[in-house]
Amino acid sequence: MTIFGQTLSRDLGIAQDLDLVDQSQHWVLSAMNKYGPELVTVLWRILGNEQDVCDVYQTTFLRLAHLENDHKPRHIKAYLLRTASNTAISLLRTRASEKKRITQASHDPISQSTPDQEISQKQLVNTLRAYVAQLPDHLREVVALRDLAELPYSQVARVLGITPGTARVYRCKAVTLLAAWMHKDE
């Protein structure tokens, strides 16, 4: 198969000589040779872009080659088509989301805050800091690590010697308390 004058087997790495590959991966290369051209056709229909087709093709076969415990799928063709289509759709969704975000950002007016708004925001931040300081120690530690240090719950839990679920509960309690206190001030 030829794409823009280039041979598909050369560009996408379809193996012509199985002797150059580790014995345990022969089945992956056989799948590339057997199902690769059909997979490219499907990807062209979904993506319509040579670079994206090549990227998704490569990702699909890398996932196949690196399955856990060298687990060979029962239906390789179905696995390849499903993995490739899911990867292609994810790529398209990501691109659409990025495009939407960029378009939205270009149409949003640049907000210019007034001195009164800046003072109000600083007061709000100071009030919130004061309330965080009043939280019980276990809640304050979780808020500090999760929200200020931006650590994932697993690391927060490890640092504090609690489970990730407990860290989530503590943060939820802290946020609830802070919201109640802030609402009371309004």
N, CA and C atoms as a LAMMPS dump frame, in Angstrom:
ITEM: TIMESTEP
0
ITEM: NUMBER OF ATOMS
558
ITEM: BOX BOUNDS ff ff ff
-5.0000000000000000e+02 5.0000000000000000e+02
-5.0000000000000000e+02 5.0000000000000000e+02
-5.0000000000000000e+02 5.0000000000000000e+02
ITEM: ATOMS id mol type element x y z
1 1 1 N 0.852 -1.179 0
2 1 2 C 0 0 0
3 1 3 C 0.898 1.243 0
4 2 1 N 0.515 2.277 -0.74
5 2 2 C 1.319 3.48 -0.834
6 2 3 C 0.531 4.674 -0.305
7 3 1 N 1.197 5.456 0.519
8 3 2 C 0.607 6.681 1.068
9 3 3 C 1.521 7.826 0.672
10 4 1 N 0.994 8.772 -0.071
11 4 2 C 1.767 9.924 -0.515
12 4 3 C 3.113 9.505 -1.095
13 5 1 N 3.093 8.434 -1.875
14 5 2 C 4.305 7.998 -2.553
15 5 3 C 5.273 7.236 -1.678
16 6 1 N 4.906 6.961 -0.426
17 6 2 C 5.805 6.242 0.459
18 6 3 C 5.222 4.863 0.732
19 7 1 N 6.065 3.905 0.86
20 7 2 C 5.606 2.553 1.107
21 7 3 C 5.173 2.417 2.552
22 8 1 N 3.967 1.904 2.727
23 8 2 C 3.401 1.754 4.059
24 8 3 C 4.25 0.858 4.936
25 9 1 N 4.693 -0.246 4.425
26 9 2 C 5.436 -1.194 5.246
27 9 3 C 6.733 -0.577 5.774
28 10 1 N 7.347 0.293 5.006
29 10 2 C 8.581 0.927 5.449
30 10 3 C 8.296 1.98 6.505
31 11 1 N 7.284 2.829 6.28
32 11 2 C 6.995 3.919 7.195
33 11 3 C 6.388 3.454 8.504
34 12 1 N 5.53 2.462 8.455
35 12 2 C 4.856 2.022 9.667
36 12 3 C 5.584 0.865 10.328
37 13 1 N 6.663 0.459 9.795
38 13 2 C 7.499 -0.539 10.436
39 13 3 C 6.966 -1.949 10.365
40 14 1 N 6.201 -2.277 9.344
41 14 2 C 5.721 -3.641 9.205
42 14 3 C 6.926 -4.515 8.907
43 15 1 N 7.061 -5.54 9.688
44 15 2 C 8.272 -6.357 9.612
45 15 3 C 8.292 -7.213 8.357
46 16 1 N 9.374 -7.131 7.658
47 16 2 C 9.553 -7.972 6.485
48 16 3 C 10.379 -9.201 6.856
49 17 1 N 11.199 -9.072 7.883
50 17 2 C 12.08 -10.16 8.28
51 17 3 C 11.863 -10.461 9.758
52 18 1 N 11.145 -11.53 10.048
53 18 2 C 10.835 -11.877 11.427
54 18 3 C 12.052 -12.363 12.197
55 19 1 N 13.149 -12.666 11.498
56 19 2 C 14.354 -13.154 12.159
57 19 3 C 15.037 -12.056 12.98
58 20 1 N 14.725 -10.798 12.696
59 20 2 C 15.36 -9.692 13.398
60 20 3 C 14.694 -9.374 14.742
61 21 1 N 13.645 -10.082 15.089
62 21 2 C 12.836 -9.753 16.252
63 21 3 C 12.914 -10.869 17.289
64 22 1 N 12.778 -10.479 18.547
65 22 2 C 12.746 -11.425 19.657
66 22 3 C 11.646 -12.468 19.421
67 23 1 N 11.932 -13.683 19.71
68 23 2 C 11 -14.794 19.457
69 23 3 C 9.638 -14.562 20.116
70 24 1 N 9.61 -13.979 21.306
71 24 2 C 8.349 -13.793 22.026
72 24 3 C 7.439 -12.761 21.363
73 25 1 N 7.955 -11.957 20.461
74 25 2 C 7.174 -10.916 19.815
75 25 3 C 6.804 -11.238 18.364
76 26 1 N 7.077 -12.426 17.907
77 26 2 C 6.751 -12.81 16.523
78 26 3 C 5.262 -12.659 16.247
79 27 1 N 4.429 -13.011 17.203
80 27 2 C 2.983 -12.941 16.993
81 27 3 C 2.523 -11.503 16.783
82 28 1 N 3.216 -10.528 17.427
83 28 2 C 2.86 -9.124 17.243
84 28 3 C 3.196 -8.694 15.82
85 29 1 N 4.364 -9.059 15.362
86 29 2 C 4.764 -8.69 14.005
87 29 3 C 3.932 -9.406 12.952
88 30 1 N 3.538 -10.626 13.236
89 30 2 C 2.641 -11.334 12.319
90 30 3 C 1.309 -10.599 12.23
91 31 1 N 0.842 -10.103 13.368
92 31 2 C -0.411 -9.333 13.384
93 31 3 C -0.249 -8.043 12.594
94 32 1 N 0.92 -7.412 12.697
95 32 2 C 1.176 -6.186 11.919
96 32 3 C 1.101 -6.48 10.43
97 33 1 N 1.732 -7.552 10.029
98 33 2 C 1.724 -7.917 8.606
99 33 3 C 0.334 -8.297 8.126
100 34 1 N -0.401 -9.017 8.952
101 34 2 C -1.694 -9.534 8.548
102 34 3 C -2.788 -8.465 8.585
103 35 1 N -2.827 -7.656 9.658
104 35 2 C -3.936 -6.719 9.858
105 35 3 C -3.558 -5.244 9.661
106 36 1 N -2.282 -4.957 9.502
107 36 2 C -1.816 -3.582 9.377
108 36 3 C -2.474 -2.78 8.264
109 37 1 N -2.508 -3.284 7.034
110 37 2 C -3.128 -2.507 5.944
111 37 3 C -4.609 -2.206 6.195
112 38 1 N -5.331 -3.174 6.733
113 38 2 C -6.745 -2.955 7.042
114 38 3 C -6.9 -1.914 8.147
115 39 1 N -6.017 -1.976 9.12
116 39 2 C -6.045 -1.016 10.219
117 39 3 C -5.78 0.401 9.711
118 40 1 N -4.846 0.535 8.811
119 40 2 C -4.539 1.848 8.227
120 40 3 C -5.759 2.404 7.492
121 41 1 N -6.457 1.553 6.765
122 41 2 C -7.656 1.98 6.038
123 41 3 C -8.71 2.516 7.003
124 42 1 N -8.928 1.79 8.085
125 42 2 C -9.905 2.222 9.099
126 42 3 C -9.476 3.554 9.71
127 43 1 N -8.209 3.671 10.035
128 43 2 C -7.708 4.909 10.654
129 43 3 C -7.807 6.095 9.7
130 44 1 N -7.571 5.858 8.408
131 44 2 C -7.718 6.938 7.425
132 44 3 C -9.153 7.436 7.386
133 45 1 N -10.102 6.514 7.486
134 45 2 C -11.516 6.907 7.469
135 45 3 C -11.867 7.729 8.699
136 46 1 N -11.281 7.397 9.827
137 46 2 C -11.592 8.115 11.065
138 46 3 C -10.843 9.435 11.132
139 47 1 N -9.539 9.41 10.821
140 47 2 C -8.683 10.574 11.063
141 47 3 C -8.436 11.442 9.837
142 48 1 N -8.196 10.833 8.697
143 48 2 C -7.956 11.584 7.472
144 48 3 C -6.679 12.397 7.472
145 49 1 N -5.728 12.009 8.284
146 49 2 C -4.488 12.761 8.409
147 49 3 C -3.345 11.753 8.539
148 50 1 N -2.352 11.852 7.676
149 50 2 C -1.276 10.862 7.646
150 50 3 C -0.534 10.765 8.978
151 51 1 N -0.188 11.891 9.566
152 51 2 C 0.568 11.871 10.819
153 51 3 C -0.242 11.234 11.943
154 52 1 N -1.517 11.581 12.013
155 52 2 C -2.374 11 13.048
156 52 3 C -2.55 9.498 12.838
157 53 1 N -2.703 9.086 11.586
158 53 2 C -2.831 7.662 11.287
159 53 3 C -1.582 6.921 11.758
160 54 1 N -0.426 7.456 11.437
161 54 2 C 0.836 6.821 11.851
162 54 3 C 0.956 6.765 13.373
163 55 1 N 0.591 7.849 14.054
164 55 2 C 0.676 7.883 15.516
165 55 3 C -0.246 6.854 16.155
166 56 1 N -1.473 6.802 15.701
167 56 2 C -2.444 5.861 16.281
168 56 3 C -2.061 4.426 15.944
169 57 1 N -1.59 4.191 14.736
170 57 2 C -1.125 2.861 14.331
171 57 3 C -0.015 2.395 15.267
172 58 1 N 0.952 3.26 15.481
173 58 2 C 2.077 2.917 16.349
174 58 3 C 1.595 2.668 17.779
175 59 1 N 0.749 3.522 18.289
176 59 2 C 0.228 3.368 19.641
177 59 3 C -0.51 2.041 19.789
178 60 1 N -1.298 1.699 18.797
179 60 2 C -2.071 0.457 18.841
180 60 3 C -1.16 -0.763 18.944
181 61 1 N -0.136 -0.817 18.112
182 61 2 C 0.741 -1.985 18.147
183 61 3 C 1.66 -1.975 19.366
184 62 1 N 1.988 -0.807 19.872
185 62 2 C 2.754 -0.766 21.124
186 62 3 C 1.917 -1.308 22.279
187 63 1 N 0.648 -0.957 22.304
188 63 2 C -0.236 -1.496 23.352
189 63 3 C -0.355 -3.01 23.224
190 64 1 N -0.441 -3.489 21.999
191 64 2 C -0.525 -4.924 21.786
192 64 3 C 0.755 -5.607 22.268
193 65 1 N 1.889 -5.035 21.94
194 65 2 C 3.175 -5.642 22.297
195 65 3 C 3.448 -5.591 23.791
196 66 1 N 2.833 -4.647 24.491
197 66 2 C 3.129 -4.467 25.915
198 66 3 C 1.95 -4.802 26.809
199 67 1 N 1.153 -5.756 26.4
200 67 2 C 0.053 -6.206 27.251
201 67 3 C 0.63 -6.862 28.506
202 68 1 N -0.123 -6.783 29.602
203 68 2 C 0.346 -7.345 30.866
204 68 3 C 0.604 -8.838 30.751
205 69 1 N 1.682 -9.274 31.37
206 69 2 C 2.05 -10.691 31.432
207 69 3 C 2.103 -11.355 30.06
208 70 1 N 2.491 -10.605 29.054
209 70 2 C 2.57 -11.127 27.684
210 70 3 C 1.285 -11.847 27.297
211 71 1 N 0.174 -11.286 27.689
212 71 2 C -1.144 -11.86 27.416
213 71 3 C -1.525 -11.584 25.972
214 72 1 N -1.655 -12.634 25.211
215 72 2 C -2.036 -12.51 23.807
216 72 3 C -3.563 -12.504 23.729
217 73 1 N -4.162 -11.466 23.106
218 73 2 C -5.624 -11.432 23.004
219 73 3 C -6.155 -12.617 22.214
220 74 1 N -7.338 -13.027 22.575
221 74 2 C -7.956 -14.174 21.904
222 74 3 C -8.3 -13.835 20.454
223 75 1 N -8.81 -12.64 20.235
224 75 2 C -9.165 -12.174 18.891
225 75 3 C -8.322 -10.928 18.581
226 76 1 N -7.19 -11.152 17.983
227 76 2 C -6.226 -10.071 17.761
228 76 3 C -6.797 -8.984 16.854
229 77 1 N -7.459 -9.364 15.784
230 77 2 C -8.004 -8.372 14.849
231 77 3 C -9.011 -7.472 15.561
232 78 1 N -9.891 -8.054 16.344
233 78 2 C -10.888 -7.264 17.087
234 78 3 C -10.2 -6.336 18.087
235 79 1 N -9.178 -6.862 18.767
236 79 2 C -8.431 -6.044 19.719
237 79 3 C -7.8 -4.848 19.005
238 80 1 N -7.155 -5.106 17.881
239 80 2 C -6.482 -4.036 17.138
240 80 3 C -7.473 -2.98 16.661
241 81 1 N -8.574 -3.414 16.075
242 81 2 C -9.55 -2.448 15.552
243 81 3 C -10.18 -1.639 16.679
244 82 1 N -10.517 -2.279 17.786
245 82 2 C -11.125 -1.57 18.916
246 82 3 C -10.124 -0.595 19.542
247 83 1 N -8.911 -1.043 19.771
248 83 2 C -7.885 -0.179 20.362
249 83 3 C -7.586 1.005 19.455
250 84 1 N -7.439 0.756 18.173
251 84 2 C -7.134 1.83 17.228
252 84 3 C -8.28 2.825 17.145
253 85 1 N -9.511 2.335 17.066
254 85 2 C -10.642 3.27 16.964
255 85 3 C -10.804 4.068 18.251
256 86 1 N -10.635 3.436 19.402
257 86 2 C -10.723 4.175 20.667
258 86 3 C -9.619 5.229 20.774
259 87 1 N -8.421 4.881 20.376
260 87 2 C -7.312 5.83 20.414
261 87 3 C -7.556 6.985 19.449
262 88 1 N -8.052 6.672 18.268
263 88 2 C -8.336 7.712 17.273
264 88 3 C -9.436 8.649 17.762
265 89 1 N -10.469 8.094 18.337
266 89 2 C -11.564 8.923 18.856
267 89 3 C -11.085 9.8 20.008
268 90 1 N -10.261 9.246 20.876
269 90 2 C -9.69 10.055 21.974
270 90 3 C -8.852 11.202 21.428
271 91 1 N -8.088 10.922 20.392
272 91 2 C -7.269 11.961 19.761
273 91 3 C -8.151 13.064 19.198
274 92 1 N -9.225 12.679 18.498
275 92 2 C -10.141 13.671 17.929
276 92 3 C -10.834 14.483 19.023
277 93 1 N -11.23 13.825 20.088
278 93 2 C -11.873 14.543 21.2
279 93 3 C -10.923 15.534 21.844
280 94 1 N -9.688 15.122 22.044
281 94 2 C -8.691 16.012 22.631
282 94 3 C -8.467 17.23 21.747
283 95 1 N -8.345 16.993 20.456
284 95 2 C -8.152 18.105 19.517
285 95 3 C -9.352 19.046 19.524
286 96 1 N -10.563 18.486 19.546
287 96 2 C -11.778 19.316 19.558
288 96 3 C -11.852 20.124 20.845
289 97 1 N -11.481 19.509 21.946
290 97 2 C -11.492 20.208 23.234
291 97 3 C -10.475 21.347 23.245
292 98 1 N -9.288 21.08 22.728
293 98 2 C -8.259 22.121 22.647
294 98 3 C -8.71 23.269 21.75
295 99 1 N -9.292 22.923 20.625
296 99 2 C -9.762 23.94 19.682
297 99 3 C -10.852 24.796 20.33
298 100 1 N -11.767 24.144 21.039
299 100 2 C -12.848 24.865 21.713
300 100 3 C -12.289 25.799 22.788
301 101 1 N -11.322 25.287 23.553
302 101 2 C -10.714 26.101 24.606
303 101 3 C -9.994 27.313 24.022
304 102 1 N -9.271 27.107 22.936
305 102 2 C -8.547 28.211 22.299
306 102 3 C -9.523 29.225 21.718
307 103 1 N -10.567 28.734 21.067
308 103 2 C -11.577 29.627 20.504
309 103 3 C -12.262 30.423 21.595
310 104 1 N -12.603 29.75 22.677
311 104 2 C -13.258 30.424 23.794
312 104 3 C -12.344 31.481 24.402
313 105 1 N -11.077 31.139 24.571
314 105 2 C -10.128 32.081 25.154
315 105 3 C -9.938 33.306 24.263
316 106 1 N -9.999 33.107 22.955
317 106 2 C -9.804 34.241 22.054
318 106 3 C -11.022 35.158 22.012
319 107 1 N -12.196 34.62 22.36
320 107 2 C -13.409 35.43 22.339
321 107 3 C -13.747 36.052 23.691
322 108 1 N -13.174 35.521 24.758
323 108 2 C -13.452 36.077 26.084
324 108 3 C -12.775 37.436 26.225
325 109 1 N -13.502 38.419 26.704
326 109 2 C -12.858 39.716 26.934
327 109 3 C -11.868 39.609 28.084
328 110 1 N -10.808 40.324 27.94
329 110 2 C -9.792 40.328 28.987
330 110 3 C -10.354 41.102 30.168
331 111 1 N -10.456 40.384 31.271
332 111 2 C -11.046 41.03 32.442
333 111 3 C -9.996 41.902 33.122
334 112 1 N -10.399 43.099 33.365
335 112 2 C -9.531 44.027 34.071
336 112 3 C -10.184 44.321 35.408
337 113 1 N -9.475 43.981 36.458
338 113 2 C -10.051 44.176 37.773
339 113 3 C -9.807 45.612 38.242
340 114 1 N -10.785 46.075 38.944
341 114 2 C -10.676 47.42 39.509
342 114 3 C -9.972 47.312 40.851
343 115 1 N -9.469 48.444 41.374
344 115 2 C -8.814 48.408 42.687
345 115 3 C -9.748 47.883 43.783
346 116 1 N -11.042 48.194 43.679
347 116 2 C -11.988 47.703 44.678
348 116 3 C -12.094 46.176 44.629
349 117 1 N -12.109 45.619 43.403
350 117 2 C -12.183 44.164 43.266
351 117 3 C -10.922 43.502 43.805
352 118 1 N -9.764 44.109 43.559
353 118 2 C -8.514 43.55 44.056
354 118 3 C -8.481 43.55 45.582
355 119 1 N -8.955 44.625 46.194
356 119 2 C -9.001 44.697 47.654
357 119 3 C -9.955 43.641 48.191
358 120 1 N -11.1 43.498 47.545
359 120 2 C -12.088 42.509 47.961
360 120 3 C -11.517 41.097 47.851
361 121 1 N -10.793 40.808 46.778
362 121 2 C -10.189 39.491 46.609
363 121 3 C -9.124 39.236 47.665
364 122 1 N -8.325 40.238 47.969
365 122 2 C -7.292 40.08 48.999
366 122 3 C -7.931 39.836 50.365
367 123 1 N -9.015 40.526 50.643
368 123 2 C -9.715 40.313 51.905
369 123 3 C -10.284 38.899 51.973
370 124 1 N -10.831 38.438 50.88
371 124 2 C -11.376 37.084 50.82
372 124 3 C -10.287 36.047 51.073
373 125 1 N -9.14 36.23 50.458
374 125 2 C -8.021 35.307 50.638
375 125 3 C -7.548 35.329 52.086
376 126 1 N -7.435 36.505 52.661
377 126 2 C -6.993 36.617 54.06
378 126 3 C -7.995 35.961 55.009
379 127 1 N -9.271 36.152 54.743
380 127 2 C -10.299 35.53 55.572
381 127 3 C -10.212 34.015 55.463
382 128 1 N -10.054 33.522 54.251
383 128 2 C -9.947 32.083 54.048
384 128 3 C -8.714 31.527 54.749
385 129 1 N -7.597 32.213 54.686
386 129 2 C -6.383 31.774 55.384
387 129 3 C -6.612 31.703 56.889
388 130 1 N -7.291 32.695 57.433
389 130 2 C -7.578 32.702 58.87
390 130 3 C -8.444 31.501 59.251
391 131 1 N -9.437 31.195 58.431
392 131 2 C -10.297 30.052 58.72
393 131 3 C -9.549 28.728 58.56
394 132 1 N -8.674 28.637 57.589
395 132 2 C -7.875 27.419 57.43
396 132 3 C -7.024 27.206 58.675
397 133 1 N -6.479 28.264 59.212
398 133 2 C -5.666 28.168 60.423
399 133 3 C -6.494 27.688 61.62
400 134 1 N -7.805 27.918 61.605
401 134 2 C -8.678 27.513 62.713
402 134 3 C -9.157 26.065 62.594
403 135 1 N -8.915 25.441 61.468
404 135 2 C -9.334 24.049 61.278
405 135 3 C -8.602 23.135 62.262
406 136 1 N -9.236 22.04 62.656
407 136 2 C -8.521 21.048 63.472
408 136 3 C -7.272 20.571 62.713
409 137 1 N -6.263 20.167 63.456
410 137 2 C -4.969 19.813 62.861
411 137 3 C -5.086 18.802 61.72
412 138 1 N -5.842 17.731 61.922
413 138 2 C -5.905 16.681 60.899
414 138 3 C -6.55 17.186 59.607
415 139 1 N -7.522 18.088 59.719
416 139 2 C -8.159 18.651 58.525
417 139 3 C -7.238 19.67 57.85
418 140 1 N -6.592 20.493 58.67
419 140 2 C -5.693 21.52 58.135
420 140 3 C -4.522 20.887 57.392
421 141 1 N -3.982 19.786 57.917
422 141 2 C -2.852 19.122 57.264
423 141 3 C -3.258 18.583 55.884
424 142 1 N -4.436 17.993 55.803
425 142 2 C -4.898 17.462 54.52
426 142 3 C -5.104 18.595 53.518
427 143 1 N -5.724 19.695 53.96
428 143 2 C -5.941 20.846 53.077
429 143 3 C -4.605 21.41 52.604
430 144 1 N -3.66 21.525 53.509
431 144 2 C -2.353 22.083 53.143
432 144 3 C -1.648 21.205 52.11
433 145 1 N -1.668 19.903 52.324
434 145 2 C -0.966 19.008 51.405
435 145 3 C -1.703 18.847 50.075
436 146 1 N -3.025 18.739 50.143
437 146 2 C -3.8 18.489 48.922
438 146 3 C -3.984 19.763 48.096
439 147 1 N -4.398 20.856 48.741
440 147 2 C -4.757 22.064 47.999
441 147 3 C -3.602 23.046 47.829
442 148 1 N -2.763 23.157 48.812
443 148 2 C -1.657 24.113 48.692
444 148 3 C -0.433 23.467 48.033
445 149 1 N -0.089 22.253 48.469
446 149 2 C 1.059 21.565 47.88
447 149 3 C 0.669 20.811 46.606
448 150 1 N -0.639 20.685 46.352
449 150 2 C -1.179 20.021 45.17
450 150 3 C -0.704 18.575 45.029
451 151 1 N -0.632 17.867 46.162
452 151 2 C -0.254 16.465 46.145
453 151 3 C -1.491 15.611 45.882
454 152 1 N -1.332 14.482 45.21
455 152 2 C -2.469 13.574 45.04
456 152 3 C -2.822 12.928 46.381
457 153 1 N -4.048 12.431 46.484
458 153 2 C -4.503 11.851 47.743
459 153 3 C -3.603 10.716 48.211
460 154 1 N -3.051 9.95 47.287
461 154 2 C -2.186 8.828 47.68
462 154 3 C -0.952 9.32 48.43
463 155 1 N -0.372 10.432 47.977
464 155 2 C 0.8 10.973 48.667
465 155 3 C 0.411 11.652 49.974
466 156 1 N -0.729 12.332 49.99
467 156 2 C -1.22 12.945 51.233
468 156 3 C -1.385 11.862 52.28
469 157 1 N -2.004 10.756 51.881
470 157 2 C -2.231 9.649 52.803
471 157 3 C -0.913 9.08 53.314
472 158 1 N 0.049 8.909 52.423
473 158 2 C 1.35 8.363 52.814
474 158 3 C 2.045 9.28 53.814
475 159 1 N 2.014 10.584 53.564
476 159 2 C 2.677 11.546 54.448
477 159 3 C 2.035 11.549 55.837
478 160 1 N 0.711 11.484 55.871
479 160 2 C -0.005 11.579 57.147
480 160 3 C -0.242 10.22 57.81
481 161 1 N 0.08 9.149 57.124
482 161 2 C -0.1 7.823 57.698
483 161 3 C -1.565 7.411 57.788
484 162 1 N -2.359 7.823 56.804
485 162 2 C -3.774 7.47 56.737
486 162 3 C -4.061 6.874 55.368
487 163 1 N -5.277 6.419 55.163
488 163 2 C -5.629 5.882 53.851
489 163 3 C -6.045 7.021 52.918
490 164 1 N -5.959 6.818 51.615
491 164 2 C -6.415 7.852 50.671
492 164 3 C -7.894 8.197 50.868
493 165 1 N -8.7 7.199 51.198
494 165 2 C -10.123 7.451 51.45
495 165 3 C -10.332 8.371 52.645
496 166 1 N -9.552 8.154 53.69
497 166 2 C -9.639 9.017 54.872
498 166 3 C -9.203 10.432 54.525
499 167 1 N -8.177 10.553 53.704
500 167 2 C -7.721 11.886 53.287
501 167 3 C -8.83 12.61 52.53
502 168 1 N -9.544 11.901 51.687
503 168 2 C -10.663 12.498 50.939
504 168 3 C -11.766 12.957 51.89
505 169 1 N -12.082 12.119 52.869
506 169 2 C -13.124 12.468 53.842
507 169 3 C -12.71 13.699 54.637
508 170 1 N -11.459 13.734 55.088
509 170 2 C -10.977 14.888 55.858
510 170 3 C -11.045 16.167 55.035
511 171 1 N -10.657 16.077 53.761
512 171 2 C -10.706 17.274 52.915
513 171 3 C -12.144 17.729 52.708
514 172 1 N -13.029 16.782 52.505
515 172 2 C -14.442 17.117 52.328
516 172 3 C -14.985 17.817 53.571
517 173 1 N -14.635 17.302 54.755
518 173 2 C -15.071 17.938 56.016
519 173 3 C -14.487 19.341 56.131
520 174 1 N -13.228 19.49 55.765
521 174 2 C -12.578 20.791 55.856
522 174 3 C -13.24 21.799 54.925
523 175 1 N -13.516 21.392 53.701
524 175 2 C -14.151 22.286 52.73
525 175 3 C -15.549 22.661 53.194
526 176 1 N -16.277 21.704 53.75
527 176 2 C -17.619 21.973 54.26
528 176 3 C -17.576 22.99 55.393
529 177 1 N -16.642 22.796 56.308
530 177 2 C -16.488 23.75 57.42
531 177 3 C -16.113 25.147 56.93
532 178 1 N -15.147 25.187 56.017
533 178 2 C -14.702 26.491 55.49
534 178 3 C -15.84 27.195 54.765
535 179 1 N -16.62 26.46 53.994
536 179 2 C -17.756 27.062 53.276
537 179 3 C -18.767 27.617 54.27
538 180 1 N -19.043 26.871 55.306
539 180 2 C -20.006 27.328 56.324
540 180 3 C -19.496 28.593 57.003
541 181 1 N -18.227 28.602 57.363
542 181 2 C -17.65 29.778 58.024
543 181 3 C -17.66 30.983 57.092
544 182 1 N -17.3 30.769 55.831
545 182 2 C -17.265 31.883 54.878
546 182 3 C -18.677 32.402 54.621
547 183 1 N -19.645 31.491 54.544
548 183 2 C -21.023 31.896 54.303
549 183 3 C -21.575 32.706 55.478
550 184 1 N -21.153 32.336 56.679
551 184 2 C -21.584 33.047 57.889
552 184 3 C -21.088 34.495 57.88
553 185 1 N -19.9 34.711 57.317
554 185 2 C -19.335 36.066 57.27
555 185 3 C -20.051 36.968 56.296
556 186 1 N -20.697 36.388 55.282
557 186 2 C -21.369 37.213 54.269
558 186 3 C -22.567 37.794 54.911
